[in-house]
Amino acid sequence: MSRVCELTAKGRQVGHNVSHANNKTKRTFLPNLQNVTLISDALGKGVRLRVSMNGLRSVEHVGGLDNWLLKTNDALLSDRCVKLKKEIGKKLAAA
């Protein structure tokens, strides 16, 4: 399982550990990924996703999973989220 947020595409970053003597060694910064169940209002069910905490805060700020998916570009979303976005779009178009 890759360490990438399914909603924001936030992944690992590369940097340096810097010692007191200013020696630099490579290191990675990993996003804070958690397995969460987000509720889709349009579908009426919960969806398990691997999301960064920054992404979760963004989803809550926008007003929920449905609003986030409809406003986000497909290139940033995972394949599962793109399918979910299409399902939500169909449900809302039918209503």
FIDOKOL-598793 format. One record per atom (N, C-alpha, C, CB): residue number from 1; x, y, z; residue in three letters; atom name; chain. Coordinates in steps of 0.02 Angstrom, whole numbers. Glycine has a CB too. Example, Ala and Ser with C-alpha at 12.3 -4.5 7.8 and 13.67 -1.06 7.14 Angstrom:
<sites>
<site 1,<660,-284,390>,"ala","N","A">
<site 1,<615,-225,390>,"ala","CA","A">
<site 1,<660,-165,390>,"ala","C","A">
<site 1,<565,-224,452>,"ala","CB","A">
<site 2,<642,-112,354>,"ser","N","A">
<site 2,<684,-53,357>,"ser","CA","A">
<site 2,<645,2,394>,"ser","C","A">
<site 2,<704,-30,286>,"ser","CB","A">
</sites>
This chain:
<sites>
<site 1,<42,-59,0>,"met","N","A">
<site 1,<0,0,0>,"met","CA","A">
<site 1,<45,62,0>,"met","C","A">
<site 1,<-48,0,61>,"met","CB","A">
<site 2,<34,106,-49>,"ser","N","A">
<site 2,<77,165,-53>,"ser","CA","A">
<site 2,<56,216,0>,"ser","C","A">
<site 2,<73,197,-123>,"ser","CB","A">
<site 3,<103,257,19>,"arg","N","A">
<site 3,<91,306,72>,"arg","CA","A">
<site 3,<70,372,40>,"arg","C","A">
<site 3,<153,315,117>,"arg","CB","A">
<site 4,<11,372,10>,"val","N","A">
<site 4,<-17,430,-24>,"val","CA","A">
<site 4,<-89,438,-2>,"val","C","A">
<site 4,<-11,425,-101>,"val","CB","A">
<site 5,<-109,500,14>,"cys","N","A">
<site 5,<-178,514,32>,"cys","CA","A">
<site 5,<-222,505,-29>,"cys","C","A">
<site 5,<-184,587,60>,"cys","CB","A">
<site 6,<-280,471,-20>,"glu","N","A">
<site 6,<-325,458,-75>,"glu","CA","A">
<site 6,<-364,520,-97>,"glu","C","A">
<site 6,<-373,403,-56>,"glu","CB","A">
<site 7,<-369,570,-53>,"leu","N","A">
<site 7,<-408,629,-70>,"leu","CA","A">
<site 7,<-365,687,-95>,"leu","C","A">
<site 7,<-447,651,-9>,"leu","CB","A">
<site 8,<-307,697,-65>,"thr","N","A">
<site 8,<-266,755,-82>,"thr","CA","A">
<site 8,<-203,738,-120>,"thr","C","A">
<site 8,<-248,792,-20>,"thr","CB","A">
<site 9,<-188,674,-129>,"ala","N","A">
<site 9,<-127,651,-162>,"ala","CA","A">
<site 9,<-64,673,-126>,"ala","C","A">
<site 9,<-125,675,-234>,"ala","CB","A">
<site 10,<-70,688,-62>,"lys","N","A">
<site 10,<-11,707,-22>,"lys","CA","A">
<site 10,<30,644,-10>,"lys","C","A">
<site 10,<-32,741,45>,"lys","CB","A">
<site 11,<94,647,-27>,"gly","N","A">
<site 11,<138,590,-20>,"gly","CA","A">
<site 11,<200,607,21>,"gly","C","A">
<site 11,<159,564,-88>,"gly","CB","A">
<site 12,<250,564,16>,"arg","N","A">
<site 12,<309,576,55>,"arg","CA","A">
<site 12,<351,632,25>,"arg","C","A">
<site 12,<351,512,61>,"arg","CB","A">
<site 13,<389,666,68>,"gln","N","A">
<site 13,<435,718,46>,"gln","CA","A">
<site 13,<505,698,69>,"gln","C","A">
<site 13,<415,788,74>,"gln","CB","A">
<site 14,<555,723,34>,"val","N","A">
<site 14,<624,706,50>,"val","CA","A">
<site 14,<659,768,76>,"val","C","A">
<site 14,<661,678,-13>,"val","CB","A">
<site 15,<700,757,127>,"gly","N","A">
<site 15,<738,813,156>,"gly","CA","A">
<site 15,<801,787,188>,"gly","C","A">
<site 15,<695,851,207>,"gly","CB","A">
<site 16,<828,826,234>,"his","N","A">
<site 16,<890,809,268>,"his","CA","A">
<site 16,<881,812,343>,"his","C","A">
<site 16,<947,856,246>,"his","CB","A">
<site 17,<915,766,378>,"asn","N","A">
<site 17,<928,775,449>,"asn","CA","A">
<site 17,<990,818,453>,"asn","C","A">
<site 17,<937,706,487>,"asn","CB","A">
<site 18,<989,870,493>,"val","N","A">
<site 18,<1047,914,499>,"val","CA","A">
<site 18,<1071,910,571>,"val","C","A">
<site 18,<1029,988,478>,"val","CB","A">
<site 19,<1133,888,580>,"ser","N","A">
<site 19,<1162,881,646>,"ser","CA","A">
<site 19,<1188,948,671>,"ser","C","A">
<site 19,<1218,828,646>,"ser","CB","A">
<site 20,<1209,949,733>,"his","N","A">
<site 20,<1238,1010,763>,"his","CA","A">
<site 20,<1301,1031,725>,"his","C","A">
<site 20,<1253,999,837>,"his","CB","A">
<site 21,<1337,982,698>,"ala","N","A">
<site 21,<1398,996,660>,"ala","CA","A">
<site 21,<1382,1011,586>,"ala","C","A">
<site 21,<1448,937,664>,"ala","CB","A">
<site 22,<1317,1018,571>,"asn","N","A">
<site 22,<1292,1035,504>,"asn","CA","A">
<site 22,<1305,979,453>,"asn","C","A">
<site 22,<1325,1099,479>,"asn","CB","A">
<site 23,<1309,915,477>,"asn","N","A">
<site 23,<1311,858,432>,"asn","CA","A">
<site 23,<1240,844,409>,"asn","C","A">
<site 23,<1343,795,467>,"asn","CB","A">
<site 24,<1233,829,344>,"lys","N","A">
<site 24,<1166,818,317>,"lys","CA","A">
<site 24,<1160,745,293>,"lys","C","A">
<site 24,<1152,867,259>,"lys","CB","A">
<site 25,<1108,712,315>,"thr","N","A">
<site 25,<1093,644,292>,"thr","CA","A">
<site 25,<1021,643,268>,"thr","C","A">
<site 25,<1104,591,348>,"thr","CB","A">
<site 26,<1009,604,215>,"lys","N","A">
<site 26,<943,600,185>,"lys","CA","A">
<site 26,<892,570,234>,"lys","C","A">
<site 26,<945,560,121>,"lys","CB","A">
<site 27,<831,595,230>,"arg","N","A">
<site 27,<776,567,268>,"arg","CA","A">
<site 27,<711,581,230>,"arg","C","A">
<site 27,<773,596,339>,"arg","CB","A">
<site 28,<657,546,251>,"thr","N","A">
<site 28,<592,557,219>,"thr","CA","A">
<site 28,<543,583,271>,"thr","C","A">
<site 28,<566,492,186>,"thr","CB","A">
<site 29,<498,625,249>,"phe","N","A">
<site 29,<443,649,289>,"phe","CA","A">
<site 29,<380,616,263>,"phe","C","A">
<site 29,<438,728,287>,"phe","CB","A">
<site 30,<347,576,305>,"leu","N","A">
<site 30,<287,540,284>,"leu","CA","A">
<site 30,<225,577,307>,"leu","C","A">
<site 30,<288,468,312>,"leu","CB","A">
<site 31,<172,577,267>,"pro","N","A">
<site 31,<109,609,288>,"pro","CA","A">
<site 31,<76,568,343>,"pro","C","A">
<site 31,<62,618,229>,"pro","CB","A">
<site 32,<35,602,383>,"asn","N","A">
<site 32,<-1,569,437>,"asn","CA","A">
<site 32,<-64,537,408>,"asn","C","A">
<site 32,<-19,620,494>,"asn","CB","A">
<site 33,<-57,475,384>,"leu","N","A">
<site 33,<-113,440,353>,"leu","CA","A">
<site 33,<-150,398,404>,"leu","C","A">
<site 33,<-88,396,295>,"leu","CB","A">
<site 34,<-216,400,400>,"gln","N","A">
<site 34,<-259,360,443>,"gln","CA","A">
<site 34,<-313,328,401>,"gln","C","A">
<site 34,<-289,403,500>,"gln","CB","A">
<site 35,<-336,269,422>,"asn","N","A">
<site 35,<-393,238,391>,"asn","CA","A">
<site 35,<-456,265,424>,"asn","C","A">
<site 35,<-390,159,397>,"asn","CB","A">
<site 36,<-497,300,386>,"val","N","A">
<site 36,<-557,330,413>,"val","CA","A">
<site 36,<-618,310,372>,"val","C","A">
<site 36,<-550,408,416>,"val","CB","A">
<site 37,<-676,312,403>,"thr","N","A">
<site 37,<-739,300,368>,"thr","CA","A">
<site 37,<-775,367,362>,"thr","C","A">
<site 37,<-783,247,405>,"thr","CB","A">
<site 38,<-782,390,300>,"leu","N","A">
<site 38,<-816,453,287>,"leu","CA","A">
<site 38,<-887,437,262>,"leu","C","A">
<site 38,<-777,497,237>,"leu","CB","A">
<site 39,<-935,475,285>,"ile","N","A">
<site 39,<-1005,464,266>,"ile","CA","A">
<site 39,<-1022,505,204>,"ile","C","A">
<site 39,<-1052,482,325>,"ile","CB","A">
<site 40,<-1049,472,154>,"ser","N","A">
<site 40,<-1073,506,94>,"ser","CA","A">
<site 40,<-1148,518,102>,"ser","C","A">
<site 40,<-1058,464,30>,"ser","CB","A">
<site 41,<-1168,582,102>,"asp","N","A">
<site 41,<-1239,598,111>,"asp","CA","A">
<site 41,<-1280,577,50>,"asp","C","A">
<site 41,<-1247,674,123>,"asp","CB","A">
<site 42,<-1252,585,-9>,"ala","N","A">
<site 42,<-1290,567,-70>,"ala","CA","A">
<site 42,<-1302,492,-75>,"ala","C","A">
<site 42,<-1252,592,-132>,"ala","CB","A">
<site 43,<-1250,453,-58>,"leu","N","A">
<site 43,<-1256,380,-63>,"leu","CA","A">
<site 43,<-1287,349,-1>,"leu","C","A">
<site 43,<-1189,349,-75>,"leu","CB","A">
<site 44,<-1283,384,56>,"gly","N","A">
<site 44,<-1312,358,117>,"gly","CA","A">
<site 44,<-1273,301,147>,"gly","C","A">
<site 44,<-1381,337,105>,"gly","CB","A">
<site 45,<-1208,300,136>,"lys","N","A">
<site 45,<-1166,247,165>,"lys","CA","A">
<site 45,<-1097,274,182>,"lys","C","A">
<site 45,<-1161,187,117>,"lys","CB","A">
<site 46,<-1061,235,221>,"gly","N","A">
<site 46,<-993,254,239>,"gly","CA","A">
<site 46,<-942,225,190>,"gly","C","A">
<site 46,<-977,230,309>,"gly","CB","A">
<site 47,<-888,261,180>,"val","N","A">
<site 47,<-835,240,134>,"val","CA","A">
<site 47,<-769,241,172>,"val","C","A">
<site 47,<-833,286,71>,"val","CB","A">
<site 48,<-734,184,171>,"arg","N","A">
<site 48,<-668,181,205>,"arg","CA","A">
<site 48,<-614,206,157>,"arg","C","A">
<site 48,<-653,108,228>,"arg","CB","A">
<site 49,<-576,255,180>,"leu","N","A">
<site 49,<-522,284,140>,"leu","CA","A">
<site 49,<-460,292,183>,"leu","C","A">
<site 49,<-543,352,111>,"leu","CB","A">
<site 50,<-403,294,150>,"arg","N","A">
<site 50,<-339,308,183>,"arg","CA","A">
<site 50,<-323,381,169>,"arg","C","A">
<site 50,<-280,260,157>,"arg","CB","A">
<site 51,<-332,422,221>,"val","N","A">
<site 51,<-331,495,212>,"val","CA","A">
<site 51,<-281,526,260>,"val","C","A">
<site 51,<-401,525,224>,"val","CB","A">
<site 52,<-246,579,237>,"ser","N","A">
<site 52,<-203,617,281>,"ser","CA","A">
<site 52,<-247,660,326>,"ser","C","A">
<site 52,<-152,661,241>,"ser","CB","A">
<site 53,<-222,677,384>,"met","N","A">
<site 53,<-260,718,430>,"met","CA","A">
<site 53,<-271,787,402>,"met","C","A">
<site 53,<-225,722,498>,"met","CB","A">
<site 54,<-224,812,363>,"asn","N","A">
<site 54,<-233,876,329>,"asn","CA","A">
<site 54,<-292,872,280>,"asn","C","A">
<site 54,<-168,898,293>,"asn","CB","A">
<site 55,<-296,816,243>,"gly","N","A">
<site 55,<-351,806,197>,"gly","CA","A">
<site 55,<-418,800,232>,"gly","C","A">
<site 55,<-338,744,155>,"gly","CB","A">
<site 56,<-418,768,290>,"leu","N","A">
<site 56,<-480,760,328>,"leu","CA","A">
<site 56,<-505,828,352>,"leu","C","A">
<site 56,<-469,714,388>,"leu","CB","A">
<site 57,<-460,871,374>,"arg","N","A">
<site 57,<-479,938,395>,"arg","CA","A">
<site 57,<-507,977,336>,"arg","C","A">
<site 57,<-419,976,426>,"arg","CB","A">
<site 58,<-478,967,277>,"ser","N","A">
<site 58,<-501,1002,217>,"ser","CA","A">
<site 58,<-572,979,198>,"ser","C","A">
<site 58,<-453,990,159>,"ser","CB","A">
<site 59,<-584,914,204>,"val","N","A">
<site 59,<-650,887,188>,"val","CA","A">
<site 59,<-702,916,235>,"val","C","A">
<site 59,<-650,809,193>,"val","CB","A">
<site 60,<-687,920,300>,"glu","N","A">
<site 60,<-733,947,348>,"glu","CA","A">
<site 60,<-745,1022,335>,"glu","C","A">
<site 60,<-708,936,419>,"glu","CB","A">
<site 61,<-693,1057,314>,"his","N","A">
<site 61,<-699,1129,301>,"his","CA","A">
<site 61,<-745,1143,242>,"his","C","A">
<site 61,<-629,1159,289>,"his","CB","A">
<site 62,<-740,1101,190>,"val","N","A">
<site 62,<-780,1111,129>,"val","CA","A">
<site 62,<-853,1092,141>,"val","C","A">
<site 62,<-751,1070,71>,"val","CB","A">
<site 63,<-866,1047,188>,"gly","N","A">
<site 63,<-936,1030,203>,"gly","CA","A">
<site 63,<-953,957,192>,"gly","C","A">
<site 63,<-981,1071,162>,"gly","CB","A">
<site 64,<-904,914,189>,"gly","N","A">
<site 64,<-918,843,184>,"gly","CA","A">
<site 64,<-885,811,123>,"gly","C","A">
<site 64,<-991,831,181>,"gly","CB","A">
<site 65,<-888,745,122>,"leu","N","A">
<site 65,<-854,706,70>,"leu","CA","A">
<site 65,<-883,721,1>,"leu","C","A">
<site 65,<-860,632,85>,"leu","CB","A">
<site 66,<-949,727,-4>,"asp","N","A">
<site 66,<-980,738,-69>,"asp","CA","A">
<site 66,<-957,804,-100>,"asp","C","A">
<site 66,<-1056,737,-63>,"asp","CB","A">
<site 67,<-958,857,-61>,"asn","N","A">
<site 67,<-936,922,-86>,"asn","CA","A">
<site 67,<-863,921,-107>,"asn","C","A">
<site 67,<-948,977,-34>,"asn","CB","A">
<site 68,<-822,887,-66>,"trp","N","A">
<site 68,<-750,884,-81>,"trp","CA","A">
<site 68,<-737,849,-148>,"trp","C","A">
<site 68,<-713,848,-24>,"trp","CB","A">
<site 69,<-769,791,-157>,"leu","N","A">
<site 69,<-758,753,-218>,"leu","CA","A">
<site 69,<-782,790,-280>,"leu","C","A">
<site 69,<-792,685,-213>,"leu","CB","A">
<site 70,<-839,823,-275>,"leu","N","A">
<site 70,<-866,859,-333>,"leu","CA","A">
<site 70,<-824,919,-352>,"leu","C","A">
<site 70,<-938,881,-319>,"leu","CB","A">
<site 71,<-789,950,-304>,"lys","N","A">
<site 71,<-749,1009,-318>,"lys","CA","A">
<site 71,<-677,992,-338>,"lys","C","A">
<site 71,<-749,1055,-258>,"lys","CB","A">
<site 72,<-654,931,-324>,"thr","N","A">
<site 72,<-584,914,-335>,"thr","CA","A">
<site 72,<-573,885,-404>,"thr","C","A">
<site 72,<-560,864,-282>,"thr","CB","A">
<site 73,<-516,902,-433>,"asn","N","A">
<site 73,<-497,878,-500>,"asn","CA","A">
<site 73,<-484,802,-497>,"asn","C","A">
<site 73,<-434,915,-525>,"asn","CB","A">
<site 74,<-503,766,-549>,"asp","N","A">
<site 74,<-495,693,-551>,"asp","CA","A">
<site 74,<-422,672,-549>,"asp","C","A">
<site 74,<-527,665,-613>,"asp","CB","A">
<site 75,<-376,715,-572>,"ala","N","A">
<site 75,<-305,697,-574>,"ala","CA","A">
<site 75,<-277,690,-504>,"ala","C","A">
<site 75,<-266,749,-613>,"ala","CB","A">
<site 76,<-305,725,-455>,"leu","N","A">
<site 76,<-280,721,-386>,"leu","CA","A">
<site 76,<-309,663,-347>,"leu","C","A">
<site 76,<-295,786,-351>,"leu","CB","A">
<site 77,<-365,636,-369>,"leu","N","A">
<site 77,<-400,584,-332>,"leu","CA","A">
<site 77,<-374,515,-352>,"leu","C","A">
<site 77,<-475,588,-344>,"leu","CB","A">
<site 78,<-381,467,-305>,"ser","N","A">
<site 78,<-364,398,-320>,"ser","CA","A">
<site 78,<-419,368,-365>,"ser","C","A">
<site 78,<-356,356,-255>,"ser","CB","A">
<site 79,<-406,309,-392>,"asp","N","A">
<site 79,<-455,276,-436>,"asp","CA","A">
<site 79,<-520,262,-399>,"asp","C","A">
<site 79,<-426,211,-463>,"asp","CB","A">
<site 80,<-515,240,-336>,"arg","N","A">
<site 80,<-575,226,-297>,"arg","CA","A">
<site 80,<-616,289,-287>,"arg","C","A">
<site 80,<-556,197,-228>,"arg","CB","A">
<site 81,<-583,346,-276>,"cys","N","A">
<site 81,<-619,408,-265>,"cys","CA","A">
<site 81,<-651,434,-328>,"cys","C","A">
<site 81,<-572,461,-236>,"cys","CB","A">
<site 82,<-619,422,-386>,"val","N","A">
<site 82,<-648,443,-450>,"val","CA","A">
<site 82,<-713,404,-462>,"val","C","A">
<site 82,<-598,432,-508>,"val","CB","A">
<site 83,<-712,339,-448>,"lys","N","A">
<site 83,<-773,298,-456>,"lys","CA","A">
<site 83,<-828,322,-408>,"lys","C","A">
<site 83,<-758,223,-443>,"lys","CB","A">
<site 84,<-808,338,-347>,"leu","N","A">
<site 84,<-855,362,-297>,"leu","CA","A">
<site 84,<-884,429,-319>,"leu","C","A">
<site 84,<-820,369,-229>,"leu","CB","A">
<site 85,<-843,472,-348>,"lys","N","A">
<site 85,<-866,537,-373>,"lys","CA","A">
<site 85,<-918,528,-428>,"lys","C","A">
<site 85,<-806,579,-400>,"lys","CB","A">
<site 86,<-907,480,-473>,"lys","N","A">
<site 86,<-955,467,-527>,"lys","CA","A">
<site 86,<-1021,442,-499>,"lys","C","A">
<site 86,<-926,416,-577>,"lys","CB","A">
<site 87,<-1018,398,-448>,"glu","N","A">
<site 87,<-1079,372,-416>,"glu","CA","A">
<site 87,<-1118,429,-384>,"glu","C","A">
<site 87,<-1062,319,-364>,"glu","CB","A">
<site 88,<-1083,474,-350>,"ile","N","A">
<site 88,<-1116,530,-317>,"ile","CA","A">
<site 88,<-1146,576,-369>,"ile","C","A">
<site 88,<-1065,569,-273>,"ile","CB","A">
<site 89,<-1111,589,-423>,"gly","N","A">
<site 89,<-1137,631,-477>,"gly","CA","A">
<site 89,<-1200,602,-507>,"gly","C","A">
<site 89,<-1085,640,-530>,"gly","CB","A">
<site 90,<-1202,536,-517>,"lys","N","A">
<site 90,<-1262,504,-545>,"lys","CA","A">
<site 90,<-1321,510,-497>,"lys","C","A">
<site 90,<-1249,431,-560>,"lys","CB","A">
<site 91,<-1308,499,-431>,"lys","N","A">
<site 91,<-1361,503,-381>,"lys","CA","A">
<site 91,<-1390,573,-378>,"lys","C","A">
<site 91,<-1334,483,-312>,"lys","CB","A">
<site 92,<-1346,624,-379>,"leu","N","A">
<site 92,<-1370,693,-375>,"leu","CA","A">
<site 92,<-1406,714,-439>,"leu","C","A">
<site 92,<-1311,741,-360>,"leu","CB","A">
<site 93,<-1384,688,-497>,"ala","N","A">
<site 93,<-1418,705,-560>,"ala","CA","A">
<site 93,<-1487,673,-562>,"ala","C","A">
<site 93,<-1375,682,-620>,"ala","CB","A">
<site 94,<-1493,614,-533>,"ala","N","A">
<site 94,<-1558,580,-534>,"ala","CA","A">
<site 94,<-1608,612,-485>,"ala","C","A">
<site 94,<-1549,505,-516>,"ala","CB","A">
<site 95,<-1582,644,-433>,"ala","N","A">
<site 95,<-1626,674,-383>,"ala","CA","A">
<site 95,<-1653,742,-403>,"ala","C","A">
<site 95,<-1590,681,-317>,"ala","CB","A">
</sites>
